[in-house]
Amino acid sequence: MKAYSEMTKEELSAELEELKKQYHKYQEMDLKLDMSRGKPCREQLDISMGMMDALNSQADLTCEDGTDCRNYGVLTGIQEAKVLIGDMMENNPDNIIIYGNSSLNVMYDTVSRAMTHGILGNTPWCKLDKVKFLCPVPGYDRHFAITEYFGIEMIPVPMSPEGPDMDMVEKLVSEDDAIKGIWCVPKYSNPQGYSYSDETVRRFARLKPAAKDFRIFWDNAYGIHHLYDDQQDYLIEILAECKRAGNPDLVYKFASTSKITFPGSGIAALATSPNNLEDILKQMKNQTIGHDKVNQLRHVRFFKDIHGMTEHMRKHADIIRPKFEAVLEAFDRNLAGLGIGEWTKPKGGYFISFDALPGCAKSIVKLAKKAGVTMTGAGATWPYGKDPEDKNIRVAPTYPTLDDLKTAAELFTLCVRIISAEKLLSEMN
């Protein structure tokens, strides 16, 4: 197929006319399809239903160390859950706190605590004139929402297939002590599906921040969320690397079972250094007597060990792999060679990142919505919801049925072609 930029005005006008006819046919279908958030589909939730049988009224709810999970106590989580999640996160169980159902909640808490009480005896952030955070872009909108809520200034850092621009990260954090953190989704990143290279992880571990209370917020949300058995990205374990580099306190590492079991009823965890743990627990003991130990035990009894969890994730992959492949097939068939878009081909995670021609993302999303397909809002992958080039769109393939997804992908590519043709024609005029 001929690239749009190489078409004459007449060819492009004829193309646009034909595309609009196709679009009107989709409008007549009265579609109501949602590709806006990375939610597991019903079939994915169904494979965790056995959790409901892992415990019943006759079950022994006593841990191996004698802890009765029905009662108060055990602030940092039961040992069996720490071992299971420790294996999932590749961390020592002694360096882990098990929380409630949401890692986002833990991240919010961690920022909030730094604001009001500071980190390891440093000045609380709320008492400083300026607090800044680095934000790899495109990135995760809910991360940016937390820092925006606390009035923290966000500085975009470009992403590449290797991870964030580390030259920029190193320069900024070494020169400006107002920079207190960076958001990271290091494996199968949201939305591009990139995994940080070995060099990127090592450079993170060897950062020399001007601020003593600078922390890397390492959200390893998709640590075991592979799409393929034979093509899995590998990530150097950041806490061990930081310890090796003489920077043991540099990282807060977050994870959860949200897209492994039930998103609303999973377990979340934080892994970090002994110094950081001690600092966190000073606050936590005033906040709670402990999180839901019955749910922690339920997860342990259901999975038994990390091998059970790995097998479980293979079932997830079997459900969502065809969906990713269907979207990518539609993109390749309808858009390849036209010069009007680029997209990632991730090996795991929950998203595909699509870059349209500059100035087109908002219009594409709006046109898709008009025909019944809801996408993530254009700009959501940037701090303050403002993509300066208006080109990035996050595509979330997991939730719709495969048939609905195929329809949605066809319509989406049609919208990309229409808006791109209109843009190029307006430039010709």
Salt bridges, closest charged atoms under 4 A:
GLU11 OE1 - LYS2 NZ 3.16
GLU15 OE2 - ARG417 NH2 2.87
ASP30 OD1 - LYS32 NZ 3.64
ASP68 OD2 - ARG70 NH2 2.79
ASP141 OD2 - ARG37 NH1 3.24
ASP141 OD1 - ARG394 NH1 3.46
GLU153 OE1 - LYS130 NZ 3.08
ASP167 OD1 - ARG203 NH2 2.54
GLU170 OE2 - ARG203 NE 2.80
GLU175 OE2 - LYS171 NZ 2.91
ASP176 OD2 - LYS132 NZ 2.69
GLU199 OE2 - ARG203 NH1 3.47
ASP213 OD1 - LYS180 NZ 2.82
ASP219 OD2 - HIS143 NE2 2.87
ASP229 OD2 - ARG314 NE 2.95
ASP233 OD1 - LYS347 NZ 3.73
GLU237 OE2 - LYS253 NZ 2.76
GLU241 OE2 - ARG202 NE 3.86
GLU241 OE2 - ARG206 NH1 2.94
GLU241 OE1 - ARG244 NH1 2.48
GLU311 OE2 - ARG314 NH1 2.17
ASP318 OD1 - ARG321 NH2 2.87
GLU329 OE2 - ARG333 NE 2.78
ASP332 OD2 - LYS345 NZ 3.35
GLU389 OE2 - LYS391 NZ 3.57
GLU410 OE2 - ARG333 NH2 2.53
GLU422 OE2 - LYS20 NZ 3.33
GLU427 OE2 - LYS423 NZ 3.18
